[in-house]
């Protein structure tokens, strides 16, 4: 690989004068941002076998370059050593495949200019030709266009290799380089190009209008607008979809350069359909599509933690629907062995392999290596092709004896012309409803998952397809003699399977004509990856034996309320809550499994207790939940009993999702519950339903802080106002003696705490309203935006003042410690005092939360100072009275810590937060985050954005539960 740059590694070029670098143009064409594949072990080390197979496949596909350690490569999760190895291996594989001209670009991004420069030096030493650099998004609030220009110029001055600007506002907190900024940066001799992942084709035109591509080139950041970018002066693209469809994009550009715009446009339209699937899938879904289609080991499908697994069954169904609708299905053509090693080629036996047949029949011996590689679009690059192959005449005269090369079983007689092919067999229909998809999660045999087949063609279309040849198809593409795709697909029909036919829509379209379903295993005998195999957890699923369930149920009985419910189900109320939970678990498998899953997760925080994996129970509960709704994610239930069970199951599953950092699933579950309840008449709802809704409201408020919609806490229709839980006792069995006394005690507790429960849920609604005006839930930064935010903040402050005036009378007595054993039984008194202190701590935290969201740049007003002091007093009082701190004070503690100036107080807060780790919570990472926030605020003398710091530290935000 060529290395350029006259400055020494790590040293600025001529003190920033831009004259020391000899300008090197960025090669036009398709540059693939390679995915990075990881093993399924605890450390998630890079799966180098699969990684090299994928790089080989891309390099042999005829692309002009490879990008490693970019966004698709999960650069933020990679170590410096891993990045260097990725670069070196990509360069070596290119050389091994006689692709010395192929460009290797390395992702070099970060929030520290010095660190980015060091990355470019390391990339150059490992063999990279260019460095792809993002704007520093961690300090987006201070980064204007002038600061952005200064950053890129300083990096370019010091980098030993040319810089590619990466304009991707979505992952750098909205930093978007203007056309003027790009034009200015394009004058730098060591800035070669810009990748535009902002959908702004006008910027491509602006760059092309002011600089020739050999000086400063513009590339599309998505495959669905490659042709539009080319048409206004762009030189190619760096698109994630090229991990699966590299030759489709190569062919679009080739047709454009050739001047066949109509053919390029037709191919671009089809590629745009495929790109929709990738856009819906996201990063982890993109990897799922590639792994399942390429036949890589199923273990390599997951992104590196903390990126969540692609387990959104609804999204899987949508993505598969898009892909299969255009003639592709997530099935591998030649699966790799379980460990990703190349399939051994057969012994010499006189029979031609598929690759040899394709290359010999379609390519003259004098054809270029690049052209020969471009015709292997149906094959992965598990092994190098042979330079010597039987002649075309020898192949066509060969017998029909089967020949196996590890990728397929075919007959040489299958190379007859397209007109001689038998009609294509009917294909099984695609799954049309998410119910079947989600029901499959965790329920199928893990060793032999089912596949998602193609949609069947209409009868008339099928009849026409069985008679037409590739050349007379309505959608057939016409290529010149340098790319005889009609001959190629002559052989591809046998590659798809005996008697199968390439879909008419995609005859002549590189990459997109994936073979139809043909069973549970590919031709090489390895299992095919499916939606079900990806979505479920890797642990064995318990059997469906109810007796076994109940045996486990005894082991996983819930003796204490879920931590987040302590302010609601505190003290004597838990007895009745536990009673109706046990009753529902006895009659509903999904409630039983979800409750057991949560109890198993609780046990993992107690080393001395019997450890049980929660995931099998979670999988079963999710499956039962899908079976219990009429239309998945539509939020309707068949009957009243179902709704009660559905809501309880959703509560436990969503709680587990938040604790295991699967926020997308949590948000989807909570939204499902919201829709189900909204369709019901609240006036006719049962007391148990109302009680479970109050649980979900508390959970929804915490989920909103992690990016959720906050459906319940933000609803202002009055339908979800706090309920009168006193009526819930009608469902509690009566009794005598201790049971009767417990019931009376619960009634007294409700009478005293009911106003506090209503107060607390109104506080949760205010928390949701504050979350909705932060810069992750709405646009910020313009005068209009900030005016609207200030107005909303003023309304919230007025509502907080009114809410404080309407606070329960008992609250002040509880906080002052006036409720003691002289008035109530000790257990009842302590429960009431703890509950009211929790309610008020959360109320005062709203002032802190609001100020940091709406007025972060302003000094503390008096009301904020008072709120912090009251939170401090409440927390100190709870610790002094040796109360067990409820999880619901974690949020007030954290916000107080973010505003506390005293170092000793900060240390006390951090240590107090860490004590929650013995409960089911993410307290340790919350404490680590608080330490980092405090340190950064002391360093800069101002407030920093909590969520931005969390994303930088953990590559994700999280709910504090």
C-alpha positions, 0 to 999 in steps of 0.5 A: 500500500502506498504511503504518502506525506512528507512530515514525520509521524506525529510532527506538524507539517511546517508549523501549520502552513499547509505547504509541506504536503504533496497533494494526493487525490483520493481514488474515485469509486466505491470504498466499503466501510467494512464491518468488524466481527467479534466472537461470542465469548465474554471479551468479544475479541475480534473474530479474525477468521470471519473478518479476513473472509469478509475483507477478502470478499470485498476486495475481490468484488472489484471495489476501489477501497476499504475503510476500516475502523469507521462507524460501521466498523464500530471504531468507538469500541476498538482498541488502538492495537485492534485498529492497527491489526485491522489496517494491516490485515486489510493491506495484506489481503489486498496485496495477496489478491494482487490489489496493490492499487486498492486504497485502505482508509482508517477511521481516526476520530475523537474529541482530543486533537492530539489523540486524533493526530496520534491515530493518524500516525499509527494508521500510517505505520500500519499501512493506511493510505488515508484517514477518515476524521469526524468533527469532535462532537463531544463539545458540540455546544462550543464548536462553531464553524471556525472551531471546526475549521481549526480542528481539521486544519491542525489535524491535516497539518500534522497527519502523515497521510491525507485526511478525508473529512467525515460529515455525519451530524447524527453521531457528533451531536448535530455538528454539520459542516457548511458548504463554505466550511468544506470549500475552505478546508478543501484548499488544504493540501492534505485534505483530499475528500469529504464523505457526506452522510448528511443527505445533502446533495447540494454540498456535493455540487458545492464542492464540485463547483469550487475544486476539481476532484483530484484536489478535493473530492466529494463522496456520498455517504449512502448508497441510495444517492450514489447516482445523484452524487455522481451526476453533480460531480461526486466521485463515488461513495462510502456506504454501509450497504456495500458490505452486502452489495459491493458490486451493485454499487460498482456497476452503478458507477461503471454504467454512469462512467460508460454513459448508460444513464438509463441503466444506471438509474434503473439499477440505482432505484433497485439499490435504493430499495435495499438501502431502505432495509439497511437504514431501518436496521441500523448498525446492529441490523446491518451486521445481521443482514450481512452475517445472515446473507453471507453465511458467516458464523451466527456467533459473529452477528452481534456488535461489541458491547455496550451496543445492544443486540439486534433483538427487535423482532418487529424491526427484523420483520420490517427489514426482512420484508424490505429486502425480500420484497426486492428479490433478496432474502437473508440466506447465505449462498455459501455458509462458512464453517462455525469458526469462520474458516474457509471451506476446503476446496475438493481434491483434484477429481477432474470436475470443475467447481462453480467458480471455475465454471463461471470464470472460464465460461464468462472471461477470456484468458486475457481478461484483467484480474479486476474484471475476473474478480468482478464476475465472482459476485455470487461467491464469497472470497473464502478461498482464492480462485485458480488461475488455470481452469478447464476451457469453456468447450470442455465444460460444456461437453462435460457429463452431468456428474455432480461436482461439489466444491464446498459452496454448492452442489451442481451439475455441469449439464446445468449450464444449458441456456436460459431458454432451456431452463425448467419453470421456477418452482413456487417459493414459500411465502414470506411471514406477513405478521410480526406475531409469527416472527416474535413467537419464533423468538426463543421457541425454535430448535436452536440447532436448526432455525427456520429461515425467512423465505421470499414472497411468492410471485403472483400466478401470472407473473410466475407463469411469465417468469417461467418462460422468459429469458434474462434478456427479454425480462421487463427489468433486464439490464443490457451490458456491453461485451466486457460484462456478459451478465446474461451468460453469467446468470446462465450458470447462476441458475444452477448455483441457486439450487436444482430447478431454481430460477433467478428472480426475473426482477434481478436478472443482471443485477449484481449482488441482489439475486440471492437464492431462495430458501431451500431448507434448514441448511445450506448446500455445504451442510451448515445451518442457516442463520435466521431471525429466530436464531439472532433474536433469542438469547444463547442460553437453552430455553426451558421446556414447556412443562408447567410442573417444571415451571412451578418448580422453578417458580418456588425457587424464584419466588419474589419475597420483596417488591421490585426495587423501583416500586418501593415508593408505591408498594412499600410496607404493608401494600406489598402483601396484597401486590404479591397476592395478586401477582401470585394469582396471575402467575398461577393462571398465566404462563407469560406472567409467571415466566416474566416474574421468574426472569426478573427474580433470576436477575435479582439473584445475580446481584446476590452471590450467596444465592443460587444463580439462575440465568434469567434469559430463558424465562425472558424468551418464553415470556416474550413469546407468550406475550406475542401470542397474547395480542391480536396484532403485535405492537398494535396494542390490542388484547383479546379480553379483560383478563389478557390485558391485566396479564399483558400489562404485568408481563410488559412491566417485568420485561421492560424493567429487565430491558432497562437493567440490561441496557436494551433500551429499544426493546424497553421503549417498544414494550412500554409503547405497546402497553400505552396503546393497549391501555388507550384503547380501553375505557379507564372508567371500567378498568379493574383495580389491579389494572390501575395498580399495574398502570401506576407501576408502568408509569414509574418505569416509563419516567425512567425510560424517558430519561434514556431516550424513550418517548415517555408515553405515560408521563407525557400524556396530558389527556387525563386518561392516565391520571393517578388512580385511587388504589384504595379500591384494590383491596376488593381483590385481596382475600379477607381473613382473620388473625394476622392476615386480618391485621395485615389487611387493616394495616394496609388500609391504614397505609393507603389512607395515609399514603394515597395523597403521597402516591398521587403527588409522586406520580404527578412528579413523574409526569413533570420529569417526563415533560422536562425530558421532552425539552432536552436537546435529545428529544427536540431541536435546540440551538436557534433563537426560536428553539430556545424561546420555545424551551424557555416558555415550556420551562416557565410553564413547568416552574409554575406547575411545580410551584402549584404542585408544591402548594398542593403537597400532602399535609402529611409530607412535612410531618413525615420529613420532620420525623413527627410520625413515630411509634407513639402514633403508629406501629413501627413498621407502618410509621417507618414505611410512611416516612420513607415513602414521603421522603422519597416523593419529596426528594424526587420533587425537588430533583425536578428543579435541578433537572429543569435547570440543567436542561433549560438554563444550563449556561446560567448561574443557580437561582435561589429556588435551585439552591433551596432544592439542592439543600432539601435533597441533601437534608432528605438524603442525610436524614434517611441515612441517619435513620438507618433506612434502606434507601429506595432505588427511586432516590438514585436519580435525586442523588445523582442530580444533587451530585452534579450540582454539588461543589463540596468535594467531600459531599461529592465523595459521600454521594458517590459512595452512597450511590455505589451501595445500591449495587447490591440491589438490581440496579446500574448504580456502579456505572452511575457512580462512575458517570457522576465522578466523570461529570464532577471532574469535567465540570471542575476542569471547565468551570461550567456544567457539562451535558450528562448524556454526552459524557455517558455516551463518550464513556459507555458508548450509550446512555442508560436509564438510572433504575 
